[in-house]
Amino acid sequence: MANNRRDTADHYTLRARKEGYPARSVYKLEEIQQRFSIIKPGDTVLDVGAAPGSWTLYTHRKLIKGRGTIVAVDLNPLSLPAVPETVIEYTGDAFSTEIRQKLISHGPFDTIISDAAPQTTGNRSVDTSRSEYLAECVLALAVEQLKVHGNLVIKIFQGGAEMVIAAQMKKLFKRVKPFKPQASRSDSFEIFLIGMDRNAE
Ligand SMILES: C[S@@+](CC[C@H](N)C(=O)[O-])C[C@H]1O[C@@H](n2cnc3c(N)ncnc32)[C@H](O)[C@@H]1O
């Protein structure tokens, strides 16, 4: 018998299976797109922390609609039955010198989306500081590789640093909004920071 809510496949998990996505997290991106319209057909998108591949697949199918390019990077390979033709996949640490060079060879990007998350330890202060580090790395990549008018999505675990990152983003974008999708698990302390319409220098 399931003794924990995560033991039971919820509505989002069942829907993801039915629609052919490897993770329920796809519906977080769906909500982000519905609310903020961050990606359009033909865009060049960088997906950081892309595995198992739901965001990448959704972006291919529904957002760039088979046109444009998605550069997907993760420590682990994507887990898709077939990698779509719009996707360029890299496996490794997105912020290592080697992988970073490969990523930026495809830039600058119209949109950078990051669902990257550290392996959690259960210690909230350790987990939030690791998540903060990832968020800072993604923001640094965006400063360098996001086009003017481009959009950015960063996941961060709430613990205080999200306000600092949001303040930095406000210097870069016309609009910055924190967003907690309904598809986030109710016991999750993740939040997404959405930066829209990058300013010209
Ligand atoms: C929640 S999962 C992403 C799920 C994905 N958006 C999807 O819909 O399938 C978080 C991912 O971040 C990745 N990650 C964490 N640190 C990373 C790093 N330094 N470089 C690349 N990927 C990283 C993890 O390996 C993990 O697969």
The ligand as an ORCA input file, in Angstrom:
! r2SCAN-3c Opt
* xyz 0 1
  C      14.213     18.119    -12.300
  S      15.406     17.461    -13.376
  C      14.989     18.198    -14.918
  C      13.762     17.620    -15.558
  C      13.584     18.094    -16.992
  N      13.262     19.503    -17.064
  C      12.458     17.332    -17.689
  O      11.376     17.898    -17.827
  O      12.664     16.176    -18.081
  C      16.849     18.338    -12.895
  C      18.056     17.981    -13.722
  O      19.125     18.917    -13.469
  C      20.312     18.235    -13.809
  N      21.505     18.978    -13.377
  C      21.861     19.322    -12.125
  N      23.057     19.942    -12.124
  C      23.464     20.021    -13.420
  C      24.607     20.557    -14.071
  N      25.603     21.140    -13.379
  N      24.706     20.448    -15.412
  C      23.733     19.833    -16.122
  N      22.610     19.316    -15.565
  C      22.465     19.403    -14.226
  C      20.121     16.883    -13.119
  O      21.000     15.911    -13.646
  C      18.651     16.601    -13.402
  O      18.481     15.737    -14.503
*
